[in-house]
Amino acid sequence: MIDQALYQRIAARMRSYRDDMVRMQIELTAIPAIGPDNGGDGEERKAAFLVQRLRDLGFECIEDHPVPDNRVPCGYRPNIVVHLQGNRDDGKVWIFTHLDIVPPGEMSAWEADPYRAFEREGRIYGRGTEDNQQDMVASIFAAKAFLDEGIRPERPVGLVFVSDEETGSKWGIEYLVRHGKIPFKKSDLLIIPDFGNDEGSMIEVAEKSMLWVRFQTKGKQCHASTPSLGNNAFLAASHLVVRLQALHTLFGAVDPVYDPPVSTFEPTKKEANVPNVNTIPGDDVFYLDCRVLPRYALDDVLHRIRGLADEIEGVFGVTVDMSPIQKNQAPPPTPDDAPVVRALQRAVRDVYGVSASPVGIGGGTVAAFFRQEGFPAAVWSRIGLNAHQPNESCLIENMLGNARVYSHLFLQF
C-alpha cells in the first residue's frame, strides 16, 4: 500500500528538480571515472565531487567504504553509502548505482566531446549519462524530495554508489558484500537500476553465467616476404576465432526466459601485435566474451574451449595459452514472487502504467553477487539501451520518471 497524498506531494516536488538534475548530470559527466583496467585513474575525483554535492543537498548520513587498490593514484577505490531514516526499521530499500564509466571508444564517432554533456530535444548527451548517471541522479533526487518536504519515508533508504562495476566489481560491490561492510538483510529490497527497456516492463531476476577468456597464441616472428621461416601467430589465432563458433552448437540449448534465449560466445578485444606491415607476428592476443545459460557448468565450457585450442595447435604448430580473466557461474535466480519484485511491479504500474514481468538476461550486473550470498535482488530501469555507444544519451523523462518509481518504493508499506 501507499499513501497517495504523500506520494503526490513528493512527485510534485520532484518535478521542480528537472533543471537541477540535468545540471548534476552535466557536472558528473565532466569528471571521467575510468577504472585502471580500462586505462583510467579510477573514481576518486568523481566520488569526492559527489559527496560534496550530497552534503550541499542536505544529506547528513554519508559513509565511505574505500577498497585498497595501488593501481590508482589515490591508492583506493571509493564506495559511497547514503542513509535516510524511515518510519520502520526493516525492509530497507537499497538502490545501487556505479561511479565508473567505460572509455568513449572511437572519438570520431562522437558528434561532440563525450565529457562535455549537453541537453538537446529532451535528452542529455555524454559518456555516462545513461550508464549509470541517469538512475544515480534519479535516486538522489527521489531521496532529496523527502528531505525538502519534511516527510520521512515509510521504509528506510540506502543509496549506494560503487566503483569498478564496468570491469568486474572486485573493488566495488563484490568486496562490500563478501566482506560484510554493509549490513544487508534478507528482508531488504535490493534494486540495481542497470538494465531494462524503453517501457520499463522488464524486471531482471536471473542472469547467465559470465566467462571472459584471454587467448595468447605463440608462433615465430619473421619477415613477411619469407613466411616459411616463421610461424604466423595471428593467422593461427584467426582460425581459432572462427573455430570457437562451434561453441554455439556444443552449448546450443534455448531458454525463452532469457534475452537472447541462447548462450553467446563473441570474440571482442584484440591486442596490437607487430607495429609494422612487413613482419609476421610471433605473438597474438585476443579475448572471448561468453554469456552461458546457467544449465551449463563453466568448467565444461572451458574444457571444450581447450579442446578447440588444441586442434589449432596441432594444425598450425603454435602454442595457445588461455586464461579466464572473469568466471562467474550464475547463482540461483531471484524468485518471481520475491518482495522486491512485487514492490517494483506496484511502483512501475502506478508511475508508468505498465505491467512489469520478471525476465533473465545475458548481461552481468552486481545483482549476481547478492544472489550468490542468498539475497534476492532485482534489476530494473526504464532505459534507452544506448550504454557504451557513441553519443550515449539519457532521456530526461526517464530520469524523472524513475525518480518517481524510487519514491514510490520508499513510501510502500
Secondary structure, DSSP 8 states (H G I E B T S, - for coil): ---HHHHHHHHHHHHTTHHHHHHHHHHHHTS--B-GGGTS-BSHHHHHHHHHHHHHTT---EEE--EE-TTSTTSEE--EEEEE--SSSSS-EEEEEES-------GGG-SS-TTS-EEETTEEESTTIIIIIHHHHHHHHHHHHHHHHT---SS-EEEEEES-GGGTSTTTHHHHHHTT-S---TTSEEEE-S--BSSS-EEEEEE-EEEEEEEEEE-B-EETT-GGGSB-HHHHHHHHHHHGGGHHHHT--B-TTEESSB-EEEEEEE----SSTTEE-SEEEEEEEEEE-TTS-HHHHHHHHHHHHHHHHHHH--EEEEEEEEEE-------TT-HHHHHHHHHHHHHH----EEEEESS--THHHHHHTT--EEE--B----TTSTT-EEEHHHHHHHHHHHHHHHH--
